[in-house]
Amino acid sequence: MAVAFLLYVIAEIAAIWAVGSAVGVLGTLGLLLAGAFIGSWLARREGAKAMRAFIETSRSGRSAEKELTDGMLVGLGGVLILLPGFVSDVLGLLLMLPPSRAVARKLWLRRMEKRAVRFANQRRGPVMVVDSEVVPPSSPSKEKPHPVIEGRIIEG
């Protein structure tokens, strides 16, 4: 983690240096401030959209997993945009835009699913999910009928 942070700091310094060489000190500061203001406006707009979608989905009784993850990614994008630097601004902007946010959401959910299975396997042993339904017996008999469970077993 420390190496990743060090690489991030080096990338930010290199980006600021390159932009500063091209447009000067005042231009660089202006771009950084403009990025922060535009990013905060975009974060408020997209955050409000994600909140409305979350409330609407929750009221309809459906799972709000997508909307909740979108809200989290918008919040992360807002924090990245408010950090000084061009690399964090670009990453934050990518999290604000719906098409790239959809890709980030899929990657995030896949990663969290793998981590949840790994955590469950460490704590309780292998996880077994049974997808089934109870089907009444088709032939009447004199004895009390036993329900039949049809399904498939998915091991994680």
KEDREN-563349 format. One line per field, with one value per atom (N, C-alpha, C): residue number from 1; residue in one letter; atom name; x, y, z. Coordinates in nm, 2 decimals. Example, Ala and Ser with C-alpha at 12.3 -4.5 7.8 and 13.67 -1.06 7.14 Angstrom:
REM residues 2
i: 1;1;1;2;2;2
aa: a;a;a;s;s;s
at: N;CA;C;N;CA;C
px: 1.32;1.23;1.32;1.28;1.37;1.29
py: -0.57;-0.45;-0.33;-0.22;-0.11;0.00
pz: 0.78;0.78;0.78;0.71;0.71;0.79
This chain:
REM residues 156
i: 1;1;1;2;2;2;3;3;3;4;4;4;5;5;5;6;6;6;7;7;7;8;8;8;9;9;9;10;10;10;11;11;11;12;12;12;13;13;13;14;14;14;15;15;15;16;16;16;17;17;17;18;18;18;19;19;19;20;20;20;21;21;21;22;22;22;23;23;23;24;24;24;25;25;25;26;26;26;27;27;27;28;28;28;29;29;29;30;30;30;31;31;31;32;32;32;33;33;33;34;34;34;35;35;35;36;36;36;37;37;37;38;38;38;39;39;39;40;40;40;41;41;41;42;42;42;43;43;43;44;44;44;45;45;45;46;46;46;47;47;47;48;48;48;49;49;49;50;50;50;51;51;51;52;52;52;53;53;53;54;54;54;55;55;55;56;56;56;57;57;57;58;58;58;59;59;59;60;60;60;61;61;61;62;62;62;63;63;63;64;64;64;65;65;65;66;66;66;67;67;67;68;68;68;69;69;69;70;70;70;71;71;71;72;72;72;73;73;73;74;74;74;75;75;75;76;76;76;77;77;77;78;78;78;79;79;79;80;80;80;81;81;81;82;82;82;83;83;83;84;84;84;85;85;85;86;86;86;87;87;87;88;88;88;89;89;89;90;90;90;91;91;91;92;92;92;93;93;93;94;94;94;95;95;95;96;96;96;97;97;97;98;98;98;99;99;99;100;100;100;101;101;101;102;102;102;103;103;103;104;104;104;105;105;105;106;106;106;107;107;107;108;108;108;109;109;109;110;110;110;111;111;111;112;112;112;113;113;113;114;114;114;115;115;115;116;116;116;117;117;117;118;118;118;119;119;119;120;120;120;121;121;121;122;122;122;123;123;123;124;124;124;125;125;125;126;126;126;127;127;127;128;128;128;129;129;129;130;130;130;131;131;131;132;132;132;133;133;133;134;134;134;135;135;135;136;136;136;137;137;137;138;138;138;139;139;139;140;140;140;141;141;141;142;142;142;143;143;143;144;144;144;145;145;145;146;146;146;147;147;147;148;148;148;149;149;149;150;150;150;151;151;151;152;152;152;153;153;153;154;154;154;155;155;155;156;156;156
aa: m;m;m;a;a;a;v;v;v;a;a;a;f;f;f;l;l;l;l;l;l;y;y;y;v;v;v;i;i;i;a;a;a;e;e;e;i;i;i;a;a;a;a;a;a;i;i;i;w;w;w;a;a;a;v;v;v;g;g;g;s;s;s;a;a;a;v;v;v;g;g;g;v;v;v;l;l;l;g;g;g;t;t;t;l;l;l;g;g;g;l;l;l;l;l;l;l;l;l;a;a;a;g;g;g;a;a;a;f;f;f;i;i;i;g;g;g;s;s;s;w;w;w;l;l;l;a;a;a;r;r;r;r;r;r;e;e;e;g;g;g;a;a;a;k;k;k;a;a;a;m;m;m;r;r;r;a;a;a;f;f;f;i;i;i;e;e;e;t;t;t;s;s;s;r;r;r;s;s;s;g;g;g;r;r;r;s;s;s;a;a;a;e;e;e;k;k;k;e;e;e;l;l;l;t;t;t;d;d;d;g;g;g;m;m;m;l;l;l;v;v;v;g;g;g;l;l;l;g;g;g;g;g;g;v;v;v;l;l;l;i;i;i;l;l;l;l;l;l;p;p;p;g;g;g;f;f;f;v;v;v;s;s;s;d;d;d;v;v;v;l;l;l;g;g;g;l;l;l;l;l;l;l;l;l;m;m;m;l;l;l;p;p;p;p;p;p;s;s;s;r;r;r;a;a;a;v;v;v;a;a;a;r;r;r;k;k;k;l;l;l;w;w;w;l;l;l;r;r;r;r;r;r;m;m;m;e;e;e;k;k;k;r;r;r;a;a;a;v;v;v;r;r;r;f;f;f;a;a;a;n;n;n;q;q;q;r;r;r;r;r;r;g;g;g;p;p;p;v;v;v;m;m;m;v;v;v;v;v;v;d;d;d;s;s;s;e;e;e;v;v;v;v;v;v;p;p;p;p;p;p;s;s;s;s;s;s;p;p;p;s;s;s;k;k;k;e;e;e;k;k;k;p;p;p;h;h;h;p;p;p;v;v;v;i;i;i;e;e;e;g;g;g;r;r;r;i;i;i;i;i;i;e;e;e;g;g;g
at: N;CA;C;N;CA;C;N;CA;C;N;CA;C;N;CA;C;N;CA;C;N;CA;C;N;CA;C;N;CA;C;N;CA;C;N;CA;C;N;CA;C;N;CA;C;N;CA;C;N;CA;C;N;CA;C;N;CA;C;N;CA;C;N;CA;C;N;CA;C;N;CA;C;N;CA;C;N;CA;C;N;CA;C;N;CA;C;N;CA;C;N;CA;C;N;CA;C;N;CA;C;N;CA;C;N;CA;C;N;CA;C;N;CA;C;N;CA;C;N;CA;C;N;CA;C;N;CA;C;N;CA;C;N;CA;C;N;CA;C;N;CA;C;N;CA;C;N;CA;C;N;CA;C;N;CA;C;N;CA;C;N;CA;C;N;CA;C;N;CA;C;N;CA;C;N;CA;C;N;CA;C;N;CA;C;N;CA;C;N;CA;C;N;CA;C;N;CA;C;N;CA;C;N;CA;C;N;CA;C;N;CA;C;N;CA;C;N;CA;C;N;CA;C;N;CA;C;N;CA;C;N;CA;C;N;CA;C;N;CA;C;N;CA;C;N;CA;C;N;CA;C;N;CA;C;N;CA;C;N;CA;C;N;CA;C;N;CA;C;N;CA;C;N;CA;C;N;CA;C;N;CA;C;N;CA;C;N;CA;C;N;CA;C;N;CA;C;N;CA;C;N;CA;C;N;CA;C;N;CA;C;N;CA;C;N;CA;C;N;CA;C;N;CA;C;N;CA;C;N;CA;C;N;CA;C;N;CA;C;N;CA;C;N;CA;C;N;CA;C;N;CA;C;N;CA;C;N;CA;C;N;CA;C;N;CA;C;N;CA;C;N;CA;C;N;CA;C;N;CA;C;N;CA;C;N;CA;C;N;CA;C;N;CA;C;N;CA;C;N;CA;C;N;CA;C;N;CA;C;N;CA;C;N;CA;C;N;CA;C;N;CA;C;N;CA;C;N;CA;C;N;CA;C;N;CA;C;N;CA;C;N;CA;C;N;CA;C;N;CA;C;N;CA;C;N;CA;C;N;CA;C;N;CA;C;N;CA;C;N;CA;C;N;CA;C;N;CA;C;N;CA;C;N;CA;C;N;CA;C;N;CA;C;N;CA;C;N;CA;C;N;CA;C;N;CA;C;N;CA;C;N;CA;C;N;CA;C;N;CA;C;N;CA;C;N;CA;C;N;CA;C;N;CA;C;N;CA;C;N;CA;C;N;CA;C
px: 0.08;0.00;0.09;0.20;0.29;0.35;0.38;0.44;0.33;0.21;0.10;0.09;0.09;0.08;0.20;0.32;0.44;0.43;0.38;0.37;0.26;0.15;0.05;0.11;0.19;0.25;0.34;0.42;0.52;0.44;0.33;0.25;0.18;0.14;0.08;0.18;0.30;0.40;0.45;0.46;0.50;0.39;0.26;0.15;0.15;0.17;0.17;0.29;0.40;0.52;0.50;0.44;0.42;0.32;0.21;0.11;0.17;0.25;0.31;0.41;0.48;0.58;0.51;0.39;0.31;0.24;0.17;0.09;0.13;0.24;0.28;0.22;0.28;0.23;0.09;0.05;-0.08;-0.18;-0.15;-0.24;-0.26;-0.16;-0.17;-0.26;-0.24;-0.33;-0.47;-0.49;-0.62;-0.69;-0.62;-0.67;-0.71;-0.62;-0.65;-0.78;-0.79;-0.91;-1.03;-1.02;-1.14;-1.18;-1.09;-1.12;-1.19;-1.15;-1.22;-1.36;-1.38;-1.51;-1.61;-1.56;-1.64;-1.67;-1.57;-1.58;-1.68;-1.68;-1.77;-1.92;-1.93;-2.07;-2.12;-2.03;-2.06;-2.09;-2.01;-2.04;-2.17;-2.21;-2.34;-2.45;-2.44;-2.54;-2.56;-2.44;-2.45;-2.49;-2.45;-2.48;-2.63;-2.69;-2.84;-2.91;-2.86;-2.92;-2.91;-2.80;-2.79;-2.88;-2.89;-2.98;-3.13;-3.17;-3.31;-3.33;-3.24;-3.25;-3.26;-3.18;-3.18;-3.31;-3.37;-3.49;-3.61;-3.60;-3.71;-3.70;-3.58;-3.57;-3.61;-3.57;-3.61;-3.76;-3.82;-3.97;-4.04;-3.98;-4.05;-4.02;-3.93;-3.91;-3.81;-3.74;-3.63;-3.50;-3.41;-3.27;-3.20;-3.15;-3.09;-2.94;-2.88;-2.74;-2.67;-2.73;-2.67;-2.66;-2.77;-2.79;-2.70;-2.69;-2.60;-2.45;-2.42;-2.28;-2.25;-2.34;-2.33;-2.30;-2.38;-2.37;-2.23;-2.18;-2.05;-1.94;-1.95;-1.85;-1.86;-1.97;-1.98;-1.92;-1.94;-1.87;-1.72;-1.67;-1.53;-1.47;-1.55;-1.51;-1.50;-1.60;-1.60;-1.48;-1.44;-1.32;-1.20;-1.19;-1.07;-1.06;-1.17;-1.17;-1.13;-1.17;-1.13;-0.98;-0.92;-0.78;-0.70;-0.60;-0.52;-0.44;-0.44;-0.37;-0.45;-0.38;-0.45;-0.49;-0.40;-0.43;-0.56;-0.57;-0.69;-0.81;-0.79;-0.91;-0.96;-0.87;-0.91;-0.98;-0.92;-0.98;-1.12;-1.13;-1.26;-1.36;-1.32;-1.41;-1.46;-1.37;-1.41;-1.52;-1.51;-1.61;-1.74;-1.74;-1.86;-1.94;-1.87;-1.94;-2.01;-2.14;-2.21;-2.15;-2.10;-2.05;-1.93;-1.83;-1.72;-1.75;-1.85;-1.89;-1.96;-2.03;-2.08;-1.97;-1.86;-1.75;-1.69;-1.67;-1.61;-1.70;-1.84;-1.93;-1.92;-1.91;-1.90;-1.77;-1.66;-1.54;-1.54;-1.60;-1.61;-1.70;-1.81;-1.90;-1.84;-1.77;-1.70;-1.60;-1.52;-1.42;-1.48;-1.58;-1.65;-1.71;-1.76;-1.82;-1.71;-1.59;-1.48;-1.43;-1.42;-1.37;-1.47;-1.60;-1.70;-1.70;-1.68;-1.67;-1.54;-1.43;-1.30;-1.31;-1.38;-1.40;-1.48;-1.59;-1.68;-1.61;-1.53;-1.45;-1.35;-1.29;-1.20;-1.27;-1.39;-1.46;-1.53;-1.60;-1.69;-1.66;-1.56;-1.54;-1.61;-1.61;-1.66;-1.81;-1.85;-1.99;-2.07;-2.19;-2.27;-2.41;-2.44;-2.57;-2.66;-2.78;-2.88;-2.99;-3.01;-3.12;-3.23;-3.34;-3.44;-3.58;-3.68;-3.82;-3.88;-3.98;-4.06;-4.17;-4.17;-4.27;-4.35;-4.49;-4.57;-4.56;-4.58;-4.57;-4.68;-4.66;-4.75;-4.85;-4.82;-4.91;-4.97;-5.10;-5.16;-5.14;-5.11;-5.08;-5.16;-5.17;-5.24;-5.16;-5.03;-4.95;-4.94;-4.89;-4.87;-4.76;-4.79;-4.69;-4.57;-4.45;-4.33;-4.30;-4.27;-4.23;-4.10;-4.09;-3.98;-3.91;-3.78;-3.70;-3.62;-3.65;-3.57;-3.48;-3.36;-3.27;-3.13;-3.04;-2.90;-2.81;-2.70;-2.60;-2.49;-2.46;-2.35;-2.25;-2.13;-2.02;-1.94;-1.91;-1.83;-1.69
py: -0.12;0.00;0.13;0.12;0.23;0.26;0.15;0.17;0.23;0.19;0.25;0.40;0.44;0.58;0.66;0.60;0.67;0.69;0.59;0.60;0.70;0.71;0.81;0.95;0.97;1.10;1.14;1.05;1.07;1.11;1.04;1.07;1.21;1.24;1.38;1.49;1.47;1.57;1.58;1.47;1.47;1.54;1.51;1.58;1.73;1.77;1.91;1.98;1.91;1.97;1.98;1.88;1.89;2.00;2.01;2.12;2.25;2.26;2.39;2.43;2.34;2.37;2.42;2.37;2.41;2.54;2.56;2.68;2.78;2.75;2.84;2.81;2.88;2.86;2.90;3.03;3.08;2.99;2.95;2.87;2.73;2.68;2.55;2.56;2.67;2.70;2.72;2.79;2.82;2.69;2.60;2.47;2.38;2.39;2.31;2.36;2.49;2.55;2.53;2.54;2.52;2.37;2.28;2.14;2.11;2.18;2.16;2.21;2.33;2.39;2.31;2.27;2.20;2.06;2.00;1.87;1.86;1.97;1.97;1.99;2.07;2.09;1.95;1.88;1.76;1.65;1.65;1.56;1.58;1.71;1.73;1.69;1.71;1.68;1.52;1.46;1.31;1.24;1.30;1.25;1.26;1.37;1.39;1.29;1.27;1.17;1.03;0.99;0.86;0.85;0.95;0.95;0.93;1.00;0.99;0.85;0.79;0.66;0.56;0.58;0.49;0.49;0.61;0.62;0.56;0.59;0.53;0.38;0.32;0.18;0.12;0.18;0.13;0.13;0.24;0.25;0.14;0.10;0.00;-0.14;-0.15;-0.28;-0.37;-0.31;-0.39;-0.37;-0.45;-0.44;-0.32;-0.23;-0.11;-0.12;-0.24;-0.26;-0.17;-0.16;-0.07;0.07;0.12;0.26;0.30;0.20;0.22;0.23;0.14;0.14;0.26;0.31;0.43;0.55;0.56;0.67;0.66;0.54;0.53;0.57;0.53;0.57;0.72;0.78;0.93;1.00;0.95;1.01;1.00;0.88;0.86;0.95;0.96;1.06;1.20;1.24;1.38;1.40;1.30;1.32;1.33;1.25;1.25;1.38;1.44;1.57;1.68;1.67;1.78;1.77;1.66;1.65;1.73;1.80;1.87;1.78;1.80;1.72;1.69;1.66;1.63;1.48;1.40;1.25;1.22;1.27;1.25;1.31;1.43;1.49;1.40;1.34;1.26;1.13;1.07;0.95;0.98;1.10;1.14;1.17;1.23;1.26;1.13;1.03;0.90;0.84;0.85;0.79;0.87;1.00;1.08;1.05;1.01;0.98;0.85;0.84;0.71;0.60;0.61;0.49;0.43;0.52;0.46;0.42;0.48;0.44;0.30;0.27;0.14;0.03;0.06;-0.04;-0.05;0.06;0.06;-0.02;0.00;-0.07;-0.22;-0.27;-0.41;-0.47;-0.39;-0.44;-0.44;-0.34;-0.33;-0.44;-0.47;-0.57;-0.71;-0.73;-0.86;-0.88;-0.77;-0.78;-0.81;-0.74;-0.76;-0.90;-0.95;-1.08;-1.19;-1.17;-1.26;-1.25;-1.13;-1.11;-1.16;-1.15;-1.20;-1.36;-1.42;-1.57;-1.61;-1.54;-1.57;-1.55;-1.44;-1.42;-1.53;-1.56;-1.67;-1.80;-1.83;-1.96;-1.96;-1.84;-1.84;-1.86;-1.80;-1.80;-1.92;-1.98;-2.09;-2.21;-2.20;-2.31;-2.28;-2.37;-2.35;-2.31;-2.22;-2.17;-2.25;-2.29;-2.37;-2.29;-2.25;-2.18;-2.28;-2.30;-2.39;-2.31;-2.32;-2.25;-2.35;-2.34;-2.45;-2.40;-2.48;-2.46;-2.59;-2.58;-2.70;-2.73;-2.85;-2.89;-3.00;-2.98;-3.09;-3.22;-3.33;-3.46;-3.46;-3.53;-3.53;-3.65;-3.76;-3.87;-3.87;-3.88;-3.89;-4.02;-4.03;-4.15;-4.15;-4.27;-4.29;-4.22;-4.23;-4.18;-4.02;-3.96;-3.82;-3.79;-3.71;-3.68;-3.60;-3.64;-3.57;-3.47;-3.34;-3.25;-3.29;-3.25;-3.28;-3.14;-3.14;-3.02;-3.04;-2.95;-2.96;-2.84;-2.85;-2.74;-2.77;-2.68;-2.70;-2.64;-2.70;-2.66;-2.58;-2.46;-2.38;-2.37;-2.42;-2.40;-2.29;-2.20;-2.08;-2.10
pz: 0.00;0.00;0.00;0.07;0.08;-0.06;-0.13;-0.27;-0.36;-0.35;-0.43;-0.40;-0.28;-0.24;-0.29;-0.28;-0.33;-0.48;-0.56;-0.70;-0.74;-0.66;-0.68;-0.66;-0.55;-0.53;-0.64;-0.69;-0.80;-0.92;-0.95;-1.07;-1.06;-0.94;-0.92;-0.94;-0.89;-0.90;-1.05;-1.12;-1.26;-1.34;-1.31;-1.39;-1.36;-1.24;-1.21;-1.27;-1.27;-1.33;-1.48;-1.55;-1.69;-1.73;-1.65;-1.68;-1.65;-1.54;-1.50;-1.61;-1.67;-1.78;-1.90;-1.93;-2.05;-2.03;-1.92;-1.90;-1.80;-1.72;-1.62;-1.48;-1.38;-1.25;-1.23;-1.27;-1.25;-1.33;-1.45;-1.52;-1.46;-1.40;-1.32;-1.20;-1.13;-1.01;-1.05;-1.16;-1.21;-1.25;-1.32;-1.36;-1.24;-1.14;-1.02;-0.95;-0.94;-0.87;-0.96;-1.09;-1.17;-1.17;-1.16;-1.15;-1.02;-0.91;-0.78;-0.78;-0.84;-0.84;-0.93;-1.05;-1.15;-1.09;-1.03;-0.97;-0.85;-0.77;-0.66;-0.71;-0.81;-0.88;-0.93;-1.01;-1.07;-0.96;-0.85;-0.74;-0.68;-0.66;-0.60;-0.69;-0.82;-0.92;-0.93;-0.95;-0.96;-0.83;-0.72;-0.59;-0.56;-0.60;-0.59;-0.68;-0.80;-0.89;-0.83;-0.78;-0.71;-0.59;-0.52;-0.40;-0.44;-0.54;-0.59;-0.65;-0.72;-0.77;-0.66;-0.55;-0.44;-0.37;-0.34;-0.28;-0.36;-0.49;-0.58;-0.58;-0.59;-0.59;-0.45;-0.35;-0.21;-0.19;-0.24;-0.22;-0.30;-0.42;-0.50;-0.45;-0.35;-0.29;-0.36;-0.46;-0.52;-0.45;-0.48;-0.43;-0.48;-0.39;-0.43;-0.44;-0.47;-0.47;-0.57;-0.69;-0.79;-0.75;-0.70;-0.66;-0.54;-0.45;-0.33;-0.37;-0.46;-0.51;-0.59;-0.67;-0.75;-0.65;-0.55;-0.45;-0.39;-0.35;-0.29;-0.39;-0.52;-0.62;-0.65;-0.65;-0.67;-0.55;-0.43;-0.31;-0.32;-0.36;-0.38;-0.49;-0.60;-0.71;-0.66;-0.58;-0.52;-0.43;-0.35;-0.27;-0.36;-0.46;-0.55;-0.62;-0.66;-0.73;-0.64;-0.51;-0.42;-0.38;-0.39;-0.36;-0.47;-0.43;-0.53;-0.62;-0.74;-0.84;-0.96;-1.07;-1.20;-1.21;-1.16;-1.17;-1.09;-0.96;-0.88;-0.95;-1.01;-1.08;-1.19;-1.27;-1.38;-1.33;-1.22;-1.17;-1.11;-1.04;-0.98;-1.09;-1.20;-1.31;-1.37;-1.39;-1.44;-1.35;-1.22;-1.13;-1.13;-1.18;-1.19;-1.31;-1.42;-1.55;-1.55;-1.58;-1.57;-1.65;-1.77;-1.84;-1.77;-1.73;-1.66;-1.52;-1.46;-1.32;-1.33;-1.44;-1.45;-1.46;-1.53;-1.53;-1.39;-1.33;-1.19;-1.09;-1.11;-1.02;-1.04;-1.17;-1.19;-1.13;-1.15;-1.10;-0.94;-0.88;-0.74;-0.68;-0.74;-0.69;-0.71;-0.82;-0.84;-0.73;-0.70;-0.60;-0.46;-0.43;-0.30;-0.28;-0.39;-0.39;-0.36;-0.43;-0.40;-0.26;-0.21;-0.07;0.03;0.00;0.09;0.10;-0.01;-0.02;0.06;0.03;0.10;0.25;0.29;0.43;0.50;0.43;0.48;0.49;0.39;0.39;0.51;0.54;0.65;0.78;0.80;0.93;0.95;0.85;0.87;0.79;0.71;0.61;0.48;0.38;0.25;0.26;0.18;0.17;0.07;0.10;0.01;0.00;-0.12;-0.14;-0.21;-0.16;-0.22;-0.27;-0.40;-0.47;-0.49;-0.42;-0.43;-0.41;-0.43;-0.40;-0.36;-0.28;-0.23;-0.33;-0.38;-0.48;-0.42;-0.42;-0.36;-0.44;-0.38;-0.46;-0.56;-0.67;-0.78;-0.76;-0.69;-0.68;-0.54;-0.53;-0.39;-0.33;-0.21;-0.14;-0.01;0.05;0.18;0.29;0.29;0.39;0.38;0.48;0.48;0.38;0.27;0.17;0.23;0.18;0.21;0.10;0.14;0.03;-0.04;-0.17;-0.25;-0.27;-0.25;-0.27;-0.40;-0.50;-0.62;-0.61;-0.66;-0.66;-0.71;-0.70;-0.74;-0.63;-0.62;-0.51;-0.58;-0.53;-0.58;-0.47;-0.49;-0.39;-0.42;-0.32;-0.34;-0.29
